Every structure is written in structure tokens, then in C-alpha cells.
Amino acid sequence: MADLGRYDDASIVVFSGDLDVYRAGEVRMALEQAQDEPRLIVDMRKVHTVSAAVLTEFVRLHKHRLDRKLEPPRLVVTSPGVRRIFDITQLSKLWPFFETIEAASMP
């Protein structure tokens, strides 16, 4: 289950565990709830794996925000394996990555 919250002026969506095809719907719903927030942080510090189905949801979010001229969501990722998935698929070019919520919340 994803948690939604706030940190300073940013909305935060927090994910944990394995984000696999079985959780793609949950990921979509959580991202859709926050997709129009002016500042959005996606906290993935407790995520172990990310499937292609979930990456599709992140691409959908990116396109939605781009169409509305909103800044890309800031991803907080500490797992080298999760970061590697974004790097291999070259999706890491779409988002700024941070290691802490504090760093991601900086203007």
C-alpha cells in the first residue's frame, strides 16, 4: 500500500517492497491522486524491485505532468538495484533522483 503525505510544500507518495506487476494498479492509483500537485516527491527508499509494468506508470505520470507544464516528480531512491532499472531503461533521464527527502524538497 502506498502512503500519501506532505513535506514542506511538496506532496509525497511513499512506496515500499516489490513494485511488481501485481502492484501496478496500486501504483497507478497513488500516482494519479498526486499527479497534479505543484511539487511531487516519490519516496522509493524502501522499494526493492520495480517491474516494467510499474515503470509504465511512472512514464504515464511523467507525460501527464509534462502536458500540464508541471515539474517532473522528484524520485528518492537509495537502492542501487532500483536505480539501475531506471538507468538501464534510460528513464533516469526523465527525473531528478535524490537520496533523501530533505534533498528532494530543496527548491
C-alpha positions in Angstrom: 0.0 0.0 0.0 1.3 3.5 -0.9 1.2 6.3 1.7 0.4 9.9 0.8 1.8 12.8 2.7 3.4 16.2 2.7 6.9 17.6 3.4 7.2 21.3 3.4 5.4 22.4 0.2 5.7 19.1 -1.6 3.3 16.2 -1.8 4.9 12.8 -1.1 3.9 9.4 -2.3 5.7 6.6 -0.4 6.2 3.1 -1.8 7.8 0.1 -0.2 8.6 -3.5 -1.0 8.5 -5.0 -4.5 6.7 -2.9 -7.1 5.8 -5.7 -9.5 3.0 -6.3 -12.0 0.6 -7.3 -9.2 1.0 -3.8 -7.6 0.9 -1.8 -10.8 -2.8 -0.8 -10.2 -2.0 0.4 -6.7 1.0 2.4 -8.0 -1.2 4.0 -10.7 -3.9 5.0 -8.2 -1.4 6.5 -5.8 0.4 8.4 -8.5 -2.9 9.6 -10.0 -4.0 11.0 -6.6 -0.9 13.3 -6.5 -0.2 13.8 -10.2 -1.5 17.4 -10.3 0.3 18.6 -7.2 2.7 21.5 -8.0 5.6 19.7 -6.3 5.7 16.0 -6.1 8.2 13.7 -4.4 8.1 9.9 -4.9 9.8 8.2 -1.9 11.2 4.8 -3.0 13.8 4.3 -0.3 12.1 1.1 0.9 11.5 -0.3 -2.6 13.4 -3.5 -3.6 12.4 -4.1 -7.2 10.5 -2.3 -9.9 8.8 -4.1 -12.8 8.2 -2.9 -16.4 4.5 -2.6 -15.6 5.3 -0.2 -12.8 7.8 1.7 -14.9 4.9 2.3 -17.4 3.0 4.0 -14.6 6.0 6.3 -13.9 6.1 7.2 -17.7 2.4 7.9 -17.6 2.9 10.2 -14.7 5.8 12.0 -16.4 3.7 12.6 -19.6 0.7 13.8 -17.5 2.9 16.4 -15.7 4.7 17.4 -18.8 1.4 18.0 -20.6 0.4 20.3 -17.8 3.7 22.1 -17.6 4.4 20.8 -14.1 8.0 19.9 -13.0 8.8 16.2 -13.1 8.4 14.4 -9.8 11.5 14.0 -7.7 12.4 10.4 -7.0 14.1 9.4 -3.8 15.9 6.2 -4.4 18.6 4.6 -2.3 18.7 1.1 -3.7 21.4 0.6 -6.4 19.2 -2.1 -7.9 16.2 0.1 -8.3 18.3 3.0 -9.6 19.9 0.5 -12.1 16.4 -0.4 -13.5 15.8 3.3 -14.3 19.3 3.6 -15.8 19.1 0.5 -17.9 15.8 1.7 -19.4 17.2 5.2 -19.8 14.2 6.5 -17.8 16.6 8.1 -15.3 17.0 10.9 -17.9 13.4 11.9 -17.2 13.5 12.5 -13.4 15.8 14.1 -10.9 17.0 11.5 -8.3 17.8 12.1 -4.7 18.9 10.1 -1.7 16.9 11.9 1.0 13.5 13.6 1.3 15.3 16.7 2.5 17.4 16.9 -0.6 14.4 16.3 -2.9 12.4 19.0 -1.2 15.0 21.7 -1.9 14.0 24.3 -4.5 
